């Protein structure tokens, strides 16, 4: 299991400060760049973090018509990121098109499909998708697996069943991790590290418990020991 840290500070300087503070662990952890950081700090920020030595997960959750998604995926691959994601609800055809376009690259990034956002309650999700989270997440994961993607973004609570319905090597990345009992915030389906381990999660994403800590390096060290 790998630790992926969400760089969601309100400015680039704080994100860079955190990355430099924990750079001795750059081979053991990944950094997640989301909408806010990417829109504000652009691709140059990715290059800065890559130069420090980090693996980068670009979290933009592509969702559009198949050709537009494939175009965007191709441009993302040129940024030399290690992983990015799309929405599984964009459909199997779109995901196949993305993977087909990436096949031209000698070394492509890992591609994950978002099944159900961890901010959704089951009631909220069902209102939009017409099914319970667990059932639909497995269905989305099967589509992603058959389309040739490397894994999915899901909550800890769907991880094991997704692997059972696809492959043990099909990656699961889980947001909403509260390693030491922190507040759930705007997340609904949260879990701790031990629960993630039990459900065979490959990547845990931790944000606020690290970047809002007074001593983030100590929290990172503590999490790596737990892992």
Z-matrix of the N, CA and C atoms (Angstrom, degrees):
N
C 1 1.467
C 2 1.524 1 109.77
N 3 1.344 2 115.94 1 135.59
C 4 1.454 3 122.50 2 -178.84
C 5 1.525 4 110.57 3 -111.03
N 6 1.325 5 115.08 4 146.92
C 7 1.461 6 121.14 5 174.55
C 8 1.524 7 108.79 6 -91.09
N 9 1.332 8 115.94 7 130.89
C 10 1.456 9 122.42 8 175.21
C 11 1.533 10 107.03 9 -120.78
N 12 1.318 11 116.80 10 120.58
C 13 1.464 12 121.12 11 -176.86
C 14 1.524 13 110.12 12 -97.94
N 15 1.329 14 115.75 13 127.55
C 16 1.461 15 121.10 14 177.61
C 17 1.523 16 109.54 15 -80.70
N 18 1.327 17 116.29 16 119.09
C 19 1.468 18 120.88 17 178.83
C 20 1.529 19 108.43 18 -89.65
N 21 1.326 20 116.33 19 82.74
C 22 1.463 21 120.87 20 -175.17
C 23 1.523 22 112.93 21 -114.30
N 24 1.324 23 116.94 22 25.69
C 25 1.457 24 119.80 23 175.31
C 26 1.525 25 110.20 24 -64.47
N 27 1.343 26 118.03 25 156.41
C 28 1.468 27 120.99 26 -176.90
C 29 1.527 28 115.21 27 -71.88
N 30 1.335 29 117.64 28 -6.12
C 31 1.462 30 118.75 29 177.56
C 32 1.525 31 110.61 30 -148.88
N 33 1.323 32 115.11 31 158.68
C 34 1.457 33 122.22 32 -177.36
C 35 1.529 34 111.52 33 -62.83
N 36 1.323 35 116.11 34 -38.47
C 37 1.461 36 120.55 35 -176.02
C 38 1.528 37 111.95 36 -59.49
N 39 1.327 38 116.43 37 -43.52
C 40 1.465 39 120.19 38 179.58
C 41 1.526 40 111.37 39 -67.91
N 42 1.333 41 115.94 40 -38.14
C 43 1.468 42 119.59 41 177.68
C 44 1.526 43 111.04 42 -64.20
N 45 1.321 44 115.85 43 -42.58
C 46 1.464 45 121.03 44 -179.64
C 47 1.527 46 110.87 45 -68.21
N 48 1.317 47 115.62 46 -38.32
C 49 1.471 48 120.96 47 178.14
C 50 1.531 49 110.10 48 -60.42
N 51 1.339 50 116.44 49 -44.26
C 52 1.461 51 120.89 50 178.82
C 53 1.531 52 110.41 51 -63.77
N 54 1.336 53 116.43 52 -45.69
C 55 1.474 54 120.90 53 -179.52
C 56 1.528 55 111.33 54 -58.76
N 57 1.316 56 116.25 55 -39.74
C 58 1.468 57 120.21 56 -179.47
C 59 1.529 58 111.78 57 -73.97
N 60 1.334 59 115.67 58 -34.70
C 61 1.466 60 120.40 59 -178.79
C 62 1.528 61 111.95 60 -63.93
N 63 1.316 62 116.29 61 -32.04
C 64 1.469 63 120.06 62 -176.32
C 65 1.533 64 112.14 63 -111.83
N 66 1.335 65 117.73 64 19.29
C 67 1.463 66 120.65 65 -173.30
C 68 1.522 67 113.93 66 -62.83
N 69 1.335 68 117.83 67 -19.91
C 70 1.470 69 118.97 68 177.76
C 71 1.524 70 111.42 69 -65.40
N 72 1.346 71 116.55 70 -16.73
C 73 1.464 72 121.49 71 179.13
C 74 1.525 73 111.81 72 -104.05
N 75 1.326 74 117.12 73 13.94
C 76 1.465 75 120.88 74 -173.23
C 77 1.532 76 113.37 75 -60.96
N 78 1.312 77 117.65 76 -24.07
C 79 1.468 78 120.14 77 179.03
C 80 1.532 79 111.76 78 -82.32
N 81 1.330 80 115.86 79 -16.15
C 82 1.473 81 120.27 80 -176.54
C 83 1.517 82 113.44 81 -101.42
N 84 1.334 83 117.44 82 -16.81
C 85 1.460 84 119.57 83 -175.82
C 86 1.528 85 111.34 84 -126.48
N 87 1.322 86 114.98 85 160.30
C 88 1.461 87 122.63 86 175.53
C 89 1.533 88 107.58 87 -112.03
N 90 1.328 89 116.20 88 157.51
C 91 1.457 90 121.32 89 174.57
C 92 1.517 91 109.37 90 -117.01
N 93 1.335 92 115.68 91 135.18
C 94 1.470 93 120.85 92 -179.56
C 95 1.525 94 109.83 93 -104.23
N 96 1.324 95 115.00 94 124.36
C 97 1.460 96 121.29 95 175.65
C 98 1.523 97 107.72 96 -107.39
N 99 1.331 98 116.07 97 119.59
C 100 1.460 99 121.28 98 -178.44
C 101 1.520 100 112.11 99 -101.63
N 102 1.343 101 115.60 100 -169.09
C 103 1.460 102 122.11 101 -177.48
C 104 1.523 103 112.56 102 -52.38
N 105 1.324 104 115.43 103 -51.00
C 106 1.461 105 119.45 104 -173.29
C 107 1.527 106 112.06 105 -58.31
N 108 1.329 107 115.65 106 -52.44
C 109 1.469 108 119.80 107 -177.94
C 110 1.519 109 111.71 108 -65.30
N 111 1.339 110 116.58 109 -40.77
C 112 1.464 111 119.35 110 -176.35
C 113 1.528 112 110.90 111 -68.06
N 114 1.325 113 116.82 112 -43.34
C 115 1.464 114 120.30 113 179.90
C 116 1.529 115 110.51 114 -65.78
N 117 1.321 116 115.78 115 -41.02
C 118 1.462 117 120.47 116 -177.33
C 119 1.530 118 112.87 117 -76.11
N 120 1.336 119 116.64 118 -43.52
C 121 1.474 120 120.71 119 -168.90
C 122 1.524 121 114.22 120 -107.13
N 123 1.315 122 116.58 121 -10.08
C 124 1.467 123 123.03 122 173.51
C 125 1.533 124 114.18 123 61.72
N 126 1.316 125 114.70 124 -171.93
C 127 1.459 126 120.48 125 -173.28
C 128 1.526 127 112.83 126 -68.14
N 129 1.338 128 116.87 127 -22.73
C 130 1.473 129 119.80 128 179.62
C 131 1.526 130 111.05 129 -60.50
N 132 1.328 131 115.80 130 -33.78
C 133 1.461 132 120.30 131 179.59
C 134 1.528 133 110.45 132 -65.81
N 135 1.330 134 116.09 133 -38.62
C 136 1.468 135 120.52 134 176.04
C 137 1.524 136 109.84 135 -59.34
N 138 1.326 137 115.89 136 -45.91
C 139 1.463 138 119.86 137 -178.70
C 140 1.531 139 111.63 138 -63.05
N 141 1.340 140 116.67 139 -38.17
C 142 1.467 141 120.16 140 178.27
C 143 1.530 142 110.71 141 -61.57
N 144 1.320 143 115.76 142 -44.50
C 145 1.471 144 120.31 143 -178.52
C 146 1.523 145 111.50 144 -69.36
N 147 1.328 146 116.02 145 -37.18
C 148 1.472 147 119.77 146 177.74
C 149 1.527 148 110.28 147 -64.71
N 150 1.348 149 115.92 148 -37.14
C 151 1.470 150 120.43 149 179.54
C 152 1.521 151 112.16 150 -66.64
N 153 1.333 152 116.80 151 -28.51
C 154 1.473 153 119.98 152 175.79
C 155 1.522 154 109.90 153 -71.11
N 156 1.351 155 116.03 154 -28.24
C 157 1.461 156 119.59 155 177.05
C 158 1.512 157 115.54 156 122.03
N 159 1.343 158 117.50 157 12.02
C 160 1.458 159 120.78 158 -175.51
C 161 1.527 160 113.09 159 -89.17
N 162 1.329 161 115.10 160 151.59
C 163 1.464 162 121.86 161 164.74
C 164 1.520 163 107.10 162 -83.23
N 165 1.325 164 116.70 163 138.31
C 166 1.461 165 121.08 164 -174.99
C 167 1.526 166 112.40 165 -116.34
N 168 1.332 167 115.07 166 130.08
C 169 1.459 168 123.11 167 172.37
C 170 1.524 169 107.12 168 -107.19
N 171 1.338 170 116.91 169 111.78
C 172 1.459 171 121.99 170 178.63
C 173 1.526 172 108.79 171 -90.74
N 174 1.314 173 115.03 172 110.80
C 175 1.465 174 122.26 173 -170.90
C 176 1.532 175 110.34 174 -101.19
N 177 1.340 176 116.16 175 79.96
C 178 1.470 177 120.79 176 -178.75
C 179 1.530 178 112.77 177 -110.76
N 180 1.315 179 117.46 178 -9.24
C 181 1.475 180 122.41 179 174.45
C 182 1.529 181 112.33 180 49.32
N 183 1.311 182 116.91 181 65.02
C 184 1.463 183 121.14 182 -177.58
C 185 1.524 184 111.84 183 -58.24
N 186 1.328 185 115.13 184 135.10
C 187 1.464 186 120.58 185 177.84
C 188 1.530 187 107.50 186 -152.64
N 189 1.326 188 116.19 187 108.58
C 190 1.461 189 120.73 188 -179.25
C 191 1.525 190 107.64 189 -166.16
N 192 1.315 191 116.80 190 -167.11
C 193 1.466 192 119.24 191 175.19
C 194 1.532 193 108.08 192 -70.58
N 195 1.340 194 117.96 193 155.22
C 196 1.470 195 120.92 194 -172.97
C 197 1.522 196 115.46 195 -50.94
N 198 1.329 197 118.32 196 -47.07
C 199 1.464 198 120.39 197 -176.26
C 200 1.529 199 111.74 198 -66.43
N 201 1.323 200 116.47 199 -38.57
C 202 1.466 201 120.37 200 179.45
C 203 1.530 202 110.56 201 -67.27
N 204 1.314 203 116.19 202 -39.19
C 205 1.461 204 120.08 203 176.92
C 206 1.525 205 110.99 204 -64.08
N 207 1.321 206 116.09 205 -41.56
C 208 1.467 207 120.41 206 179.62
C 209 1.526 208 110.89 207 -65.87
N 210 1.347 209 116.55 208 -39.56
C 211 1.470 210 120.57 209 176.49
C 212 1.524 211 110.20 210 -59.75
N 213 1.333 212 115.86 211 -46.77
C 214 1.466 213 120.46 212 -178.89
C 215 1.526 214 111.18 213 -65.00
N 216 1.330 215 116.42 214 -40.46
C 217 1.472 216 120.98 215 178.98
C 218 1.524 217 111.03 216 -60.90
N 219 1.324 218 115.86 217 -39.55
C 220 1.458 219 120.41 218 179.55
C 221 1.530 220 110.64 219 -63.72
N 222 1.339 221 116.21 220 -42.33
C 223 1.465 222 119.89 221 179.01
C 224 1.525 223 111.23 222 -67.26
N 225 1.334 224 116.86 223 -36.90
C 226 1.471 225 120.76 224 177.92
C 227 1.524 226 110.18 225 -63.55
N 228 1.329 227 116.47 226 -41.36
C 229 1.470 228 120.33 227 -179.89
C 230 1.528 229 111.57 228 -60.55
N 231 1.322 230 116.57 229 -30.92
C 232 1.463 231 121.16 230 179.25
C 233 1.527 232 112.48 231 -72.09
N 234 1.331 233 116.54 232 -15.23
C 235 1.469 234 120.93 233 -179.87
C 236 1.530 235 112.20 234 -81.51
N 237 1.321 236 116.50 235 -4.80
C 238 1.467 237 121.65 236 179.23
C 239 1.529 238 112.29 237 63.53
N 240 1.343 239 116.49 238 34.74
C 241 1.466 240 119.36 239 171.49
C 242 1.523 241 107.80 240 -81.83
N 243 1.317 242 116.01 241 161.50
C 244 1.466 243 120.37 242 -176.80
C 245 1.522 244 113.38 243 -93.98
N 246 1.348 245 115.40 244 -19.44
C 247 1.464 246 118.82 245 -176.60
C 248 1.532 247 108.82 246 -161.40
N 249 1.344 248 116.22 247 144.84
C 250 1.462 249 120.20 248 172.04
C 251 1.526 250 107.94 249 -147.31
N 252 1.327 251 116.15 250 176.45
C 253 1.467 252 118.16 251 -176.27
C 254 1.524 253 113.15 252 -136.62
N 255 1.327 254 113.07 253 160.54
C 256 1.462 255 123.01 254 175.90
C 257 1.528 256 106.76 255 -131.07
N 258 1.319 257 116.56 256 168.51
C 259 1.472 258 119.58 257 173.82
C 260 1.529 259 109.38 258 -89.29
N 261 1.322 260 116.47 259 127.31
C 262 1.469 261 120.19 260 177.59
C 263 1.523 262 111.09 261 -62.50
N 264 1.337 263 117.09 262 -29.02
C 265 1.461 264 120.18 263 -179.36
C 266 1.520 265 112.94 264 -71.82
N 267 1.345 266 116.71 265 -2.18
C 268 1.471 267 119.33 266 172.36
C 269 1.527 268 110.21 267 -71.43
N 270 1.346 269 115.47 268 -17.71
C 271 1.460 270 120.21 269 174.99
C 272 1.518 271 114.13 270 105.98
N 273 1.318 272 114.69 271 154.97
C 274 1.467 273 120.49 272 -177.03
C 275 1.530 274 111.65 273 -63.26
N 276 1.318 275 116.91 274 -37.41
C 277 1.463 276 119.66 275 -178.57
C 278 1.528 277 110.72 276 -61.73
N 279 1.316 278 116.52 277 -41.62
C 280 1.471 279 120.66 278 179.47
C 281 1.528 280 110.59 279 -65.55
N 282 1.336 281 116.28 280 -41.96
C 283 1.459 282 119.62 281 -179.47
C 284 1.527 283 111.54 282 -66.34
N 285 1.335 284 116.60 283 -38.63
C 286 1.471 285 120.61 284 176.47
C 287 1.520 286 110.06 285 -61.85
N 288 1.332 287 116.39 286 -42.11
C 289 1.462 288 121.24 287 -179.81
C 290 1.521 289 111.74 288 -63.22
N 291 1.339 290 116.35 289 -39.56
C 292 1.465 291 121.18 290 177.36
C 293 1.529 292 110.26 291 -60.77
N 294 1.331 293 116.53 292 -48.57
C 295 1.461 294 120.19 293 -177.26
C 296 1.535 295 111.73 294 -68.14
N 297 1.320 296 116.08 295 -34.46
C 298 1.463 297 120.59 296 177.42
C 299 1.530 298 109.75 297 -62.87
N 300 1.335 299 115.89 298 -43.35
C 301 1.464 300 120.13 299 -179.30
C 302 1.527 301 111.42 300 -66.43
N 303 1.321 302 116.64 301 -36.19
C 304 1.467 303 120.45 302 -178.24
C 305 1.520 304 112.91 303 -75.20
N 306 1.325 305 116.88 304 -13.93
C 307 1.471 306 120.19 305 -177.06
C 308 1.523 307 112.23 306 -65.87
N 309 1.324 308 117.22 307 -16.41
C 310 1.464 309 120.59 308 179.40
C 311 1.533 310 112.01 309 -74.30
N 312 1.343 311 116.57 310 -16.78
C 313 1.462 312 120.24 311 -177.52
C 314 1.527 313 110.54 312 -86.59
N 315 1.309 314 115.64 313 134.09
C 316 1.461 315 120.43 314 178.31
C 317 1.527 316 110.49 315 -63.04
N 318 1.326 317 115.73 316 -40.26
C 319 1.464 318 121.08 317 176.45
C 320 1.522 319 107.46 318 -129.62
N 321 1.330 320 115.56 319 105.75
C 322 1.466 321 119.37 320 -177.92
C 323 1.527 322 110.54 321 -99.87
N 324 1.335 323 117.28 322 158.99
C 325 1.468 324 119.26 323 174.64
C 326 1.527 325 111.38 324 -73.23
N 327 1.321 326 116.42 325 157.97
C 328 1.459 327 120.72 326 170.61
C 329 1.525 328 108.31 327 -65.95
N 330 1.330 329 116.15 328 144.98
C 331 1.467 330 120.55 329 179.26
C 332 1.526 331 109.51 330 -123.24
N 333 1.317 332 115.65 331 125.50
C 334 1.466 333 121.95 332 178.82
C 335 1.525 334 109.80 333 -115.29
N 336 1.315 335 116.32 334 152.37
C 337 1.463 336 121.21 335 176.63
C 338 1.526 337 109.66 336 -112.17
N 339 1.314 338 116.51 337 131.00
C 340 1.468 339 121.21 338 176.60
C 341 1.530 340 108.37 339 -75.44
N 342 1.325 341 116.04 340 125.72
C 343 1.467 342 119.85 341 178.46
C 344 1.536 343 110.09 342 -90.19
N 345 1.328 344 117.10 343 -68.72
C 346 1.466 345 121.87 344 178.04
C 347 1.522 346 108.42 345 -137.28
N 348 1.309 347 116.35 346 126.22
C 349 1.462 348 120.00 347 179.15
C 350 1.528 349 110.12 348 -58.32
N 351 1.334 350 116.00 349 138.45
C 352 1.475 351 119.27 350 -176.81
C 353 1.525 352 112.26 351 -73.17
N 354 1.328 353 117.78 352 -4.42
C 355 1.472 354 120.62 353 174.95
C 356 1.530 355 111.37 354 -81.95
N 357 1.345 356 117.01 355 -13.39
C 358 1.463 357 121.35 356 -179.84
C 359 1.523 358 112.02 357 -77.71
N 360 1.315 359 116.12 358 135.42
C 361 1.468 360 120.21 359 162.92
C 362 1.521 361 105.56 360 -83.28
N 363 1.323 362 117.24 361 165.44
C 364 1.464 363 119.48 362 179.59
C 365 1.529 364 110.68 363 -61.81
N 366 1.332 365 116.37 364 -38.57
C 367 1.467 366 121.32 365 -179.25
C 368 1.529 367 110.99 366 -63.09
N 369 1.341 368 116.60 367 -44.59
C 370 1.463 369 120.71 368 179.27
C 371 1.529 370 111.16 369 -64.32
N 372 1.318 371 115.30 370 -43.02
C 373 1.462 372 120.47 371 -178.51
C 374 1.530 373 110.44 372 -64.10
N 375 1.305 374 116.31 373 -45.12
C 376 1.474 375 121.60 374 -177.01
C 377 1.526 376 111.47 375 -63.03
N 378 1.314 377 115.32 376 -34.09
C 379 1.465 378 119.64 377 179.44
C 380 1.528 379 110.96 378 -63.75
N 381 1.313 380 116.94 379 -33.52
C 382 1.460 381 121.63 380 -178.73
C 383 1.527 382 112.00 381 -87.67
N 384 1.350 383 116.36 382 -46.21
C 385 1.468 384 120.73 383 -171.15
C 386 1.529 385 114.16 384 -101.63
N 387 1.323 386 117.43 385 -10.58
C 388 1.455 387 120.36 386 175.14
C 389 1.512 388 115.98 387 78.64
N 390 1.336 389 117.43 388 6.54
C 391 1.469 390 122.13 389 179.96
C 392 1.528 391 109.28 390 -140.90
N 393 1.337 392 115.86 391 160.94
C 394 1.456 393 119.82 392 173.06
C 395 1.526 394 109.37 393 -66.40
N 396 1.328 395 115.90 394 152.15
C 397 1.462 396 120.89 395 -177.26
C 398 1.520 397 112.00 396 -54.58
N 399 1.326 398 116.70 397 -50.76
C 400 1.466 399 119.59 398 -173.89
C 401 1.523 400 111.65 399 -58.62
N 402 1.315 401 116.38 400 -46.51
C 403 1.469 402 120.63 401 -178.48
C 404 1.535 403 111.20 402 -63.72
N 405 1.323 404 115.93 403 -46.66
C 406 1.466 405 119.84 404 -176.42
C 407 1.520 406 111.05 405 -72.16
N 408 1.340 407 117.75 406 -35.49
C 409 1.472 408 120.81 407 179.18
C 410 1.530 409 110.56 408 -61.62
N 411 1.327 410 115.98 409 -40.78
C 412 1.472 411 119.88 410 178.11
C 413 1.524 412 110.57 411 -66.32
N 414 1.321 413 115.78 412 -40.66
C 415 1.472 414 120.35 413 178.60
C 416 1.535 415 110.15 414 -62.64
N 417 1.340 416 116.29 415 -46.25
C 418 1.469 417 120.28 416 178.00
C 419 1.532 418 110.78 417 -61.36
N 420 1.332 419 116.04 418 -41.82
C 421 1.472 420 120.87 419 -179.15
C 422 1.530 421 110.89 420 -62.83
N 423 1.319 422 116.85 421 -40.76
C 424 1.475 423 120.71 422 177.82
C 425 1.522 424 110.31 423 -62.04
N 426 1.327 425 117.12 424 -42.14
C 427 1.469 426 120.97 425 177.85
C 428 1.531 427 110.37 426 -60.19
N 429 1.336 428 115.59 427 -45.10
C 430 1.464 429 120.34 428 -179.19
C 431 1.528 430 110.94 429 -64.09
N 432 1.314 431 115.56 430 -42.08
C 433 1.477 432 121.32 431 -179.88
C 434 1.529 433 110.19 432 -62.56
N 435 1.332 434 115.67 433 -46.36
C 436 1.470 435 120.44 434 -179.28
C 437 1.536 436 111.98 435 -68.69
N 438 1.335 437 115.97 436 -24.34
C 439 1.466 438 120.37 437 178.81
C 440 1.527 439 111.92 438 -82.06
N 441 1.342 440 116.77 439 -7.26
C 442 1.456 441 120.36 440 176.62
C 443 1.512 442 115.69 441 94.14
N 444 1.348 443 117.46 442 11.88
C 445 1.457 444 119.95 443 177.41
C 446 1.528 445 110.27 444 -72.85
N 447 1.317 446 115.91 445 167.69
C 448 1.466 447 121.06 446 -175.53
C 449 1.525 448 113.78 447 -90.19
N 450 1.323 449 117.10 448 -17.42
C 451 1.455 450 119.05 449 -178.28
C 452 1.511 451 111.40 450 172.76
N 453 1.328 452 114.86 451 -167.44
C 454 1.465 453 120.50 452 -177.66
C 455 1.527 454 111.22 453 -137.26
N 456 1.326 455 113.94 454 161.18
C 457 1.457 456 122.32 455 168.50
C 458 1.521 457 106.13 456 -100.47
N 459 1.313 458 116.61 457 125.78
C 460 1.459 459 121.26 458 -177.97
C 461 1.529 460 108.16 459 -152.86
N 462 1.326 461 116.72 460 178.53
C 463 1.460 462 118.00 461 172.91
C 464 1.526 463 108.51 462 -86.14
N 465 1.316 464 115.87 463 165.02
C 466 1.469 465 120.74 464 177.20
C 467 1.520 466 110.63 465 -53.37
N 468 1.321 467 115.97 466 -36.13
C 469 1.471 468 121.03 467 -171.00
C 470 1.516 469 113.69 468 -72.95
N 471 1.331 470 118.18 469 -13.50
C 472 1.473 471 120.74 470 175.03
C 473 1.520 472 112.72 471 -103.42
N 474 1.323 473 117.52 472 -13.14
C 475 1.468 474 122.06 473 -171.08
C 476 1.530 475 113.57 474 -54.60
N 477 1.314 476 117.23 475 -53.85
C 478 1.463 477 120.84 476 -174.57
C 479 1.525 478 111.87 477 -62.87
N 480 1.327 479 116.96 478 -43.90
C 481 1.467 480 120.26 479 -178.49
C 482 1.528 481 111.19 480 -68.05
N 483 1.326 482 115.93 481 -32.63
C 484 1.467 483 118.95 482 176.08
C 485 1.521 484 110.16 483 -64.43
N 486 1.331 485 117.75 484 -44.41
C 487 1.464 486 120.84 485 178.23
C 488 1.533 487 110.86 486 -63.60
N 489 1.304 488 116.70 487 -38.71
C 490 1.466 489 120.79 488 179.82
C 491 1.531 490 111.21 489 -65.05
N 492 1.337 491 116.17 490 -28.61
C 493 1.469 492 120.67 491 -178.25
C 494 1.526 493 113.54 492 -97.48
N 495 1.339 494 116.39 493 -2.26
C 496 1.467 495 120.05 494 177.49
C 497 1.532 496 108.89 495 -127.98
N 498 1.328 497 116.70 496 -87.51
C 499 1.456 498 122.36 497 178.77
C 500 1.523 499 108.72 498 -158.53
N 501 1.314 500 116.75 499 149.82
C 502 1.467 501 120.35 500 178.19
C 503 1.527 502 110.76 501 -64.91
N 504 1.344 503 116.50 502 -20.78
C 505 1.461 504 121.38 503 179.75
C 506 1.532 505 112.85 504 -90.70
N 507 1.328 506 116.58 505 -4.01
C 508 1.463 507 120.81 506 177.83
C 509 1.530 508 107.02 507 -76.10
N 510 1.320 509 116.59 508 118.89
C 511 1.463 510 121.80 509 -170.74
C 512 1.521 511 113.14 510 -69.37
N 513 1.332 512 115.33 511 143.41
C 514 1.463 513 120.54 512 170.22
C 515 1.522 514 108.94 513 -124.07
N 516 1.313 515 115.15 514 129.30
C 517 1.461 516 122.35 515 175.80
C 518 1.515 517 107.47 516 -116.10
N 519 1.327 518 116.63 517 128.61
C 520 1.463 519 119.53 518 -172.18
C 521 1.529 520 112.53 519 -123.20
N 522 1.345 521 116.46 520 114.24
C 523 1.467 522 120.94 521 170.55
C 524 1.535 523 109.09 522 -76.08
N 525 1.319 524 115.80 523 -175.83
C 526 1.463 525 119.68 524 175.61
C 527 1.513 526 113.37 525 70.31
N 528 1.318 527 117.87 526 28.63
C 529 1.457 528 120.75 527 178.37
C 530 1.527 529 109.21 528 -89.06
N 531 1.308 530 115.82 529 124.53
C 532 1.462 531 122.39 530 175.78
C 533 1.526 532 105.97 531 -117.47
N 534 1.348 533 116.52 532 90.10
C 535 1.469 534 121.02 533 -167.80
C 536 1.514 535 115.63 534 -59.69
N 537 1.330 536 117.31 535 -35.10
C 538 1.470 537 118.87 536 -174.40
C 539 1.531 538 112.44 537 -129.18
N 540 1.337 539 114.90 538 40.77
C 541 1.468 540 120.40 539 174.11
C 542 1.513 541 114.89 540 77.69
N 543 1.338 542 117.85 541 23.89
C 544 1.453 543 120.93 542 -179.96
C 545 1.531 544 110.96 543 -69.27
N 546 1.330 545 116.00 544 168.94
C 547 1.461 546 122.11 545 179.45
C 548 1.530 547 110.43 546 -62.42
N 549 1.327 548 116.05 547 143.03
C 550 1.469 549 121.00 548 -179.30
C 551 1.522 550 112.20 549 -72.25
N 552 1.329 551 117.47 550 -22.00
C 553 1.467 552 120.74 551 -179.41
C 554 1.522 553 110.65 552 61.66
N 555 1.340 554 117.00 553 -129.80
C 556 1.475 555 120.28 554 -178.34
C 557 1.530 556 112.38 555 -90.85
N 558 1.329 557 116.54 556 7.82
C 559 1.463 558 120.43 557 177.73
C 560 1.531 559 110.20 558 -90.24
N 561 1.329 560 116.50 559 145.07
C 562 1.466 561 120.73 560 179.78
C 563 1.525 562 111.48 561 -103.56
N 564 1.351 563 117.80 562 -41.58
C 565 1.464 564 121.10 563 -174.06
C 566 1.526 565 109.82 564 -107.47
N 567 1.333 566 115.28 565 78.76
C 568 1.465 567 121.01 566 -176.07
C 569 1.527 568 110.75 567 -98.15
N 570 1.330 569 115.53 568 167.27
C 571 1.471 570 120.64 569 179.34
C 572 1.523 571 108.24 570 -159.83
N 573 1.336 572 115.13 571 166.74
C 574 1.465 573 118.94 572 176.67
C 575 1.535 574 109.93 573 -103.12
N 576 1.321 575 116.34 574 -178.22
C 577 1.465 576 121.33 575 -174.79
C 578 1.527 577 111.93 576 -66.43
N 579 1.319 578 117.01 577 -42.10
C 580 1.472 579 120.21 578 -179.24
C 581 1.524 580 111.38 579 -62.76
N 582 1.339 581 116.24 580 -38.66
C 583 1.469 582 119.98 581 177.56
C 584 1.528 583 110.66 582 -67.23
N 585 1.329 584 115.78 583 -35.75
C 586 1.471 585 120.06 584 176.72
C 587 1.530 586 110.74 585 -64.98
N 588 1.318 587 116.02 586 -42.70
C 589 1.473 588 120.40 587 177.76
C 590 1.520 589 110.98 588 -59.67
N 591 1.321 590 115.02 589 -46.87
C 592 1.465 591 121.39 590 -177.43
C 593 1.526 592 111.50 591 -59.94
N 594 1.337 593 115.86 592 -31.43
C 595 1.462 594 120.76 593 -178.13
C 596 1.527 595 112.85 594 -97.96
N 597 1.350 596 116.01 595 16.73
C 598 1.474 597 123.85 596 173.03
C 599 1.523 598 114.20 597 57.83
N 600 1.322 599 115.91 598 36.77
C 601 1.466 600 121.26 599 177.76
C 602 1.532 601 109.79 600 -67.54
N 603 1.334 602 116.56 601 140.55
C 604 1.471 603 121.44 602 -179.76
C 605 1.531 604 112.68 603 -92.14
N 606 1.334 605 116.55 604 -37.44
C 607 1.472 606 121.52 605 179.02
C 608 1.529 607 108.73 606 -131.86
N 609 1.328 608 117.09 607 129.64
C 610 1.457 609 120.09 608 170.74
C 611 1.521 610 108.44 609 -107.02
N 612 1.327 611 116.56 610 135.71
C 613 1.459 612 120.86 611 177.84
C 614 1.522 613 108.97 612 -102.79
N 615 1.314 614 115.66 613 124.75
C 616 1.466 615 121.60 614 178.13
C 617 1.524 616 107.53 615 -126.10
N 618 1.321 617 116.00 616 128.13
C 619 1.460 618 120.39 617 -179.26
C 620 1.509 619 112.59 618 -117.19
N 621 1.335 620 115.65 619 -89.81
C 622 1.472 621 121.19 620 -173.63
C 623 1.528 622 115.04 621 -53.61
N 624 1.342 623 119.27 622 -40.63
C 625 1.474 624 117.82 623 179.09
C 626 1.523 625 113.43 624 -58.33
N 627 1.351 626 116.42 625 -20.97
C 628 1.472 627 120.03 626 177.69
C 629 1.523 628 111.21 627 -97.47
N 630 1.345 629 116.98 628 -58.16
C 631 1.466 630 117.47 629 -170.51
C 632 1.529 631 113.58 630 -74.23
N 633 1.336 632 117.50 631 -15.94
C 634 1.467 633 119.24 632 175.35
C 635 1.536 634 112.31 633 -95.37
N 636 1.311 635 116.97 634 -2.82
C 637 1.469 636 120.63 635 -179.37
C 638 1.534 637 111.00 636 -72.87
N 639 1.332 638 115.55 637 150.00
C 640 1.467 639 119.99 638 177.27
C 641 1.524 640 110.39 639 -67.21
N 642 1.336 641 115.69 640 -34.23
C 643 1.465 642 120.63 641 178.25
C 644 1.526 643 108.93 642 -128.57
N 645 1.336 644 116.60 643 78.28
C 646 1.476 645 120.66 644 -175.05
C 647 1.523 646 113.91 645 -57.97
N 648 1.321 647 117.20 646 -34.49
C 649 1.461 648 120.06 647 -178.95
C 650 1.523 649 111.07 648 -60.92
N 651 1.331 650 116.65 649 -39.47
C 652 1.469 651 120.77 650 179.33
C 653 1.528 652 110.98 651 -64.73
N 654 1.333 653 116.39 652 -38.13
C 655 1.473 654 120.71 653 178.46
C 656 1.526 655 110.08 654 -66.36
N 657 1.337 656 116.38 655 -42.90
C 658 1.467 657 120.79 656 178.45
C 659 1.525 658 110.00 657 -59.92
N 660 1.324 659 116.77 658 -46.39
C 661 1.472 660 121.54 659 -179.81
C 662 1.527 661 110.39 660 -60.43
N 663 1.324 662 115.53 661 -42.15
C 664 1.474 663 121.20 662 -179.70
C 665 1.532 664 110.82 663 -63.52
N 666 1.349 665 116.06 664 -42.62
C 667 1.468 666 120.91 665 179.96
C 668 1.532 667 110.23 666 -65.94
N 669 1.324 668 116.52 667 -43.64
C 670 1.469 669 119.76 668 -179.64
C 671 1.529 670 111.32 669 -62.17
N 672 1.323 671 117.20 670 -34.55
C 673 1.470 672 120.21 671 176.18
C 674 1.524 673 110.32 672 -66.82
N 675 1.329 674 116.98 673 -40.69
C 676 1.471 675 121.81 674 179.06
C 677 1.522 676 110.56 675 -63.65
N 678 1.323 677 115.59 676 -39.66
C 679 1.470 678 120.64 677 -179.95
C 680 1.513 679 110.44 678 -65.36
